[in-house]
Amino acid sequence: MERLWRRGKRHPIGSRRQAMIAGKCGGVFCNLPDGTVCMCNYSYQHEDSDFLVGDTVILVVQRYAEEKKQMYGKILSKW
């Protein structure tokens, strides 16, 4: 829990971050350069076929689920 709280300070809600798509399985898992994993979905103008695993993207941090120790975001565009 402490680690997630620190990530909330490092990646505040509303901040934009560069990340790499690590996988797609019930959602899009993105790895930030510091090792943080963010569960993402796409912005309204994009769909799953627009992105591949390994693509570098820009995402916006939307919320934290402390009970699941998970960070959620939305993919805005390719880098």
C-alpha positions in Angstrom: 0.0 0.0 0.0 2.8 2.4 0.8 4.4 1.8 -2.6 1.1 2.7 -4.3 0.8 5.8 -2.2 4.3 6.9 -3.4 3.3 6.2 -7.0 0.3 8.5 -6.5 2.7 11.3 -5.6 5.0 10.4 -8.5 2.1 10.0 -11.0 -0.7 12.3 -9.8 -4.2 11.9 -11.2 -4.4 13.9 -14.4 -0.7 13.6 -15.3 0.4 12.4 -18.7 3.0 9.8 -19.0 4.9 7.9 -21.7 4.5 4.1 -21.5 4.9 0.9 -23.5 2.1 -1.5 -24.1 3.1 -4.7 -22.4 0.0 -6.8 -23.1 -3.6 -7.0 -24.0 -5.8 -9.4 -22.0 -9.1 -8.0 -20.7 -7.6 -4.6 -20.9 -4.3 -2.9 -22.0 -1.4 -3.2 -19.6 1.2 -0.4 -20.0 4.6 -0.2 -18.4 5.9 3.2 -17.4 9.7 3.7 -17.5 10.0 3.5 -13.7 8.3 0.0 -13.6 4.8 1.1 -12.7 2.1 -0.9 -14.4 -1.0 1.0 -15.5 -4.2 -0.8 -16.6 -5.6 1.3 -19.5 -8.4 1.6 -22.0 -8.5 3.7 -25.2 -9.8 7.2 -25.7 -12.9 7.5 -27.7 -11.2 8.1 -31.1 -9.0 4.9 -30.9 -9.7 1.2 -30.9 -7.7 -2.0 -30.2 -6.5 -2.5 -33.7 -4.8 1.0 -33.7 -2.1 -0.3 -31.2 0.2 -3.3 -30.9 2.1 -4.8 -28.0 5.4 -2.9 -27.8 4.0 0.4 -29.0 5.0 3.5 -27.1 2.0 5.5 -26.1 1.0 8.6 -24.1 -1.5 7.9 -21.3 -3.3 10.0 -18.7 -3.5 8.7 -15.1 -7.2 8.5 -14.2 -7.4 6.9 -10.8 -6.0 4.5 -8.2 -7.8 1.5 -6.7 -6.1 1.2 -3.3 -8.0 -2.0 -2.5 -6.6 -3.7 -5.6 -3.3 -1.8 -5.5 -3.9 -0.8 -9.2 -3.4 2.3 -11.3 -5.8 3.1 -14.1 -5.4 5.3 -17.1 -6.5 6.1 -20.6 -4.3 5.9 -23.7 -4.4 9.2 -25.6 -2.1 8.6 -28.6 1.0 6.8 -29.9 4.3 8.4 -29.1 
